[in-house]
Amino acid sequence: MPTILRIGPFRFFFYSNENGEPPHIHVQKDNMLAKFWLSPVVLAGSTRFSAKELRKLEALVTENQHTLMEAWNEYFSG
């Protein structure tokens, strides 16, 4: 489960067996988890994050979309 970024308390990662799905990123903070599709950036689902935190996460994913997509493509094409 490669960690791509850490921003504040948030860890951005994907699971190594998810290459059958469209590009996406999981975000974790403590016992909270969210999943965002990367192209376009859209919330796929979440557990325990507040609406305010999800808006912040969506902005962070959007700001780092290029880096996250590069990491996804590099990992799953290699």
Secondary structure, DSSP 8 states (H G I E B T S, - for coil): --EEEEETTEEEE--TT-TTS-SEEEEEETTEEEEEEETTEEEEEEES--HHHHHHHHHHHHHTHHHHHHHHHHHHH-
